Amino acid sequence: MDYQEIIEKIRPELDKMMDYLKGELAKVRTSRPSASLVESITVNIFGKKLPLKSLGIITLSENQEIIIQPWEDSYLQPIEEAISKSLLQVSPIVEKERIRIRFPPLSEDMRKNLVRVLSQKTEDSKRTVRHWRKIAWKEIQDKFSQGEISEDNKYRAKDKLQELIDEHNKKIDEMIERKKKEIMG
């Protein structure tokens, strides 16, 4: 096994982390609401916990309200409860066979709190990147110790590994900056 295989082994893990971060960022409210804010809210339906997106249609109205049209009327109350208890801090409005969610404009304090949440997500993501770098570097050093990788290749591997890590850290920073601009927008 050469060092490139070791580095390529962690690439899918780093890509999974990027996909996870992208999903997490979609849940963070910006100045404009989106369906992704409510899709993954867990709703207790007849003893089962299901994501909201599997219980009905979620749309955005012209006046920037989220409208939820459940598949069955019996889902209305559990959905309303789940939204009320969620981190969104909004009060859903039940109308006949649908639920409407109005989002108040973001206050300066709310914006600052959301930026703090982004900072935590940044740190969590970069911690994961460091974890995978550590695993790959240890494997490279082990292969060097066992004589399977030359000293020159060990240092080439270190440089290539750092390039991959820097590439992912840069993508994280870019995603976070875009989201901050949307929040502060």
Steps between C-alpha positions, in 0.01 A plus 500: 500500500646836410431827676249621238267211582512595868411861418225399258348277772410804711362711212152336513486562877586866450240526223236346731585761762459777239158362400399486866613860552306611193186337645558660839547843345173463310324469838641831625254780444595794285309819428289294253324183621532174307337157519830350619445674836214263585557188286696308759297595808410173669127445550355236733223325303329208675813415698737529203743787446492616138656795318248769410582473130356147494163615639388753241582764244717795609486816289595864524227759440542827315519695825786281631296270725555126518182303429471137608223291345496165694395182320239438772308732734605288798858624447409867560526504879823293527664716233391819676643371830831397340543841336411684821761300693768534231798734514332729244318686777190564289129447559334305220148600394258215427245577228252226403725238339832686494755668725650840431823626654586868498854599575558834665786705361836409651601735781863595547522266804353212300752562222789500749375175654475339157857609422609336828326180389693519172827542691426182694416310180827626348699375796323161499569457127864597530540264797374218277747599227785495756385158620525352149836669441630343821379154395658524153828640634525223759447238231766665281745502791421137579566400137828694512601322824423165337713592200206505258540873425833676439596812692461715188150362443416556865565874458323509163206333673507761775484779239220331300304430817532864605379612154187288541442632852552862391259450209224380734567769762475763226165356384373507860602864537335594170173326592493668841576844355217465245260405779615792718430740213150351462435544873636851521347578158 
